């Protein structure tokens, strides 16, 4: 594969599809993994508390 710019080459053209990690990546159930991990990374509403001693510029 000839290209004028290495950084514009497609990744699938640079990776050997027979490499064990590429094969494993195709066999992974990514949608199930994402569905099980998404709730753990969801934003949660947290009630913040203001602290006078935590302000690096002094009391405001």
HELIX and SHEET records of a PDB file:
HELIX    1   1 UNK A    6  UNK A    8  5                                   3    
HELIX    2   2 UNK A   11  UNK A   14  1                                   4    
HELIX    3   3 UNK A   20  UNK A   27  1                                   8    
HELIX    4   4 UNK A   30  UNK A   41  1                                  12    
HELIX    5   5 UNK A   52  UNK A   54  5                                   3    
END                                                                             
